[in-house]
C-alpha cells in the first residue's frame, strides 16, 4: 500500500498546471517563454496575475492532497513522504516529458498538511529573503535551508537526511538561476523588463 500511494502521489504532482493553462488559454508552451519554468512565478511573468493565482492554488493543492492520502486512509505513515513524492512529480512530471517546475508551491502544500509550523517558518524566511534580495531563486533555496535547520530544533521531526537531500535537490533545480546570478544576468523581481514577457490570452481565457 505504501508504494502504491507513493506512486499515486507522484502522479498527482505530475499534473502540469502551468503547462495546461498556457496551452489551453494562451496557446503557448510556458516552458519556452520567460524563465522557461512551468511554475507560478513564471506564470505570473508570462500569463499574468489571474493565471498565476490559479496555478499557485492548484500546485499547492497537489502537495496537500498527496500528503493527505495516508490521513484519508487512516494509515500510520508520515504524510511528508507522500507530499514530497508529489513534489518530485511536479518537478519531473510523467505527463509533461519530465520537464516540470521548481518545487516551491507544491512543497508548501505538502507542509500545510505534514507540518504547519515548518510551513510557517520556512515560507516566512522565503518571503523575507525575496524582500531583502529581490531574487526569487534565493528565497526558494532558503526553503531547503530552513527545513534542514528546523529539523535540529524540533523534537517531532527526524528527517535530517531527507531534508539535506531536498536542499541539494532545490539547488540542482535552480542551477540555471545560480549560473545567471554569477554571470550577473539573473533578473530581480522588480526588473521592469519582465513586463515585456507578458502575453495576452487567446479568446476569453484568463484575462490579465
SULSULSUL-V359768 format. One record per residue. N is the residue number from 0. PHI is phi as a letter, one per 20 degrees, with the letter a starting at -180 (none if undefined). OMEGA is omega in degrees with one decimal (999 if undefined). NEAR is the number of other C-alpha atoms within 12 Angstrom. Layout:
# SULSULSUL-V359768
n=[N,N]
phi=[PHI,PHI]
omega=[OMEGA,OMEGA]
near=[NEAR,NEAR]
This chain:
# SULSULSUL-V359768
n=[0,1,2,3,4,5,6,7,8,9,10,11,12,13,14,15,16,17,18,19,20,21,22,23,24,25,26,27,28,29,30,31,32,33,34,35,36,37,38,39,40,41,42,43,44,45,46,47,48,49,50,51,52,53,54,55,56,57,58,59,60,61,62,63,64,65,66,67,68,69,70,71,72,73,74,75,76,77,78,79,80,81,82,83,84,85,86,87,88,89,90,91,92,93,94,95,96,97,98,99,100,101,102,103,104,105,106,107,108,109,110,111,112,113,114,115,116,117,118,119,120,121,122,123,124,125,126,127,128,129,130,131,132,133,134,135,136,137,138,139,140,141,142,143,144,145,146,147,148,149,150,151,152,153,154,155,156,157,158,159,160,161,162,163,164,165,166,167,168,169,170,171,172,173,174,175,176,177,178,179,180,181,182,183,184,185,186,187,188,189,190,191,192,193,194,195,196,197,198,199,200,201,202,203,204,205,206,207]
phi=[none,g,f,f,f,f,f,f,f,g,f,f,f,f,f,e,g,f,f,f,f,f,f,f,d,c,m,c,e,f,f,d,c,l,e,m,d,e,c,f,f,f,f,f,f,d,d,o,f,f,f,f,f,f,f,g,f,f,f,f,f,f,f,f,f,f,f,e,g,f,f,f,e,l,e,e,c,f,g,f,g,f,f,f,f,f,f,f,f,f,e,c,f,f,e,c,m,m,d,c,e,d,n,f,f,f,f,f,f,f,f,g,e,f,a,f,f,f,g,f,f,f,e,f,f,g,f,f,f,f,f,f,d,m,d,f,f,f,f,f,f,f,f,f,f,f,f,f,f,g,g,f,d,d,f,d,c,c,c,g,f,f,f,f,f,f,f,f,f,f,f,f,f,d,f,f,f,f,f,f,f,f,e,m,d,f,f,e,f,d,f,f,f,f,f,f,e,f,c,e,f,e,m,e,l,e,f,e]
omega=[-178.7,-176.7,177.5,178.6,177.8,178.2,177.1,178.4,176.6,179.9,176.5,179.4,-176.7,177.7,-173.0,-171.7,-177.0,178.9,179.4,179.9,-179.4,-177.5,-174.8,-173.0,-177.7,179.6,-178.6,171.1,-174.8,178.4,177.6,-175.3,178.1,178.1,-179.5,178.5,179.8,178.4,-174.8,-177.7,178.8,174.6,176.3,-178.0,-172.1,-172.4,175.3,-171.2,-175.9,177.5,-178.6,178.7,178.9,179.7,179.9,-177.7,179.5,179.6,171.9,-178.1,178.7,179.1,-179.3,179.9,-179.4,179.7,-178.7,-175.1,179.6,177.6,177.6,-175.1,177.7,178.5,179.0,-178.1,-178.3,-179.2,-176.3,179.2,-176.2,175.5,179.2,174.3,175.9,177.2,177.2,177.1,178.5,-177.4,-179.9,-173.1,178.4,-178.3,-177.2,175.9,178.7,175.9,-173.6,-175.2,-172.3,161.0,-164.5,-178.3,-178.3,174.5,178.3,178.1,178.4,-179.4,176.9,179.4,-171.6,-176.0,-175.7,179.7,178.5,176.9,-177.0,-178.3,-175.6,-175.0,167.5,177.0,176.8,-178.8,179.2,179.0,179.1,179.5,-176.6,-173.7,-176.0,177.7,-179.6,-175.3,176.6,174.9,-179.5,179.5,178.8,176.4,178.2,177.0,-178.1,180.0,-178.8,-179.2,179.7,-176.5,-177.6,-176.5,-179.6,178.8,-174.2,-176.1,178.1,-177.1,-175.1,-177.0,-179.7,-178.7,176.0,176.9,179.1,176.6,178.1,177.3,178.6,177.8,177.8,-178.8,-177.4,-177.1,179.0,176.9,178.8,178.2,179.3,178.3,178.8,-179.7,178.9,-177.7,177.3,-177.8,172.7,-177.1,179.5,177.4,-176.8,-179.4,179.8,179.9,-179.6,-179.2,-176.3,180.0,178.9,176.7,175.1,-178.9,179.2,174.2,175.2,-178.8,-174.2,999]
near=[14,19,14,15,30,30,26,31,38,36,32,40,46,39,39,43,43,50,40,28,36,39,24,22,27,29,23,26,31,41,30,20,27,29,32,28,36,47,45,43,36,40,44,34,37,40,46,34,23,25,39,33,26,26,35,33,24,30,44,37,32,44,46,40,39,47,42,36,36,29,21,16,15,12,16,14,22,28,34,39,37,42,48,46,40,49,48,40,39,50,41,29,31,22,21,25,16,21,28,38,43,46,46,49,42,49,49,44,39,41,39,30,34,32,29,19,22,35,30,23,26,32,30,21,27,32,25,21,24,23,18,16,22,21,30,34,39,33,32,44,37,33,42,41,31,30,42,28,23,28,25,19,16,16,9,15,22,19,23,22,17,20,29,24,18,32,28,22,26,33,26,21,30,32,20,20,29,23,17,17,20,12,11,12,15,27,28,25,25,17,16,12,15,24,20,15,22,28,30,25,23,18,11,12,20,28,18,22]
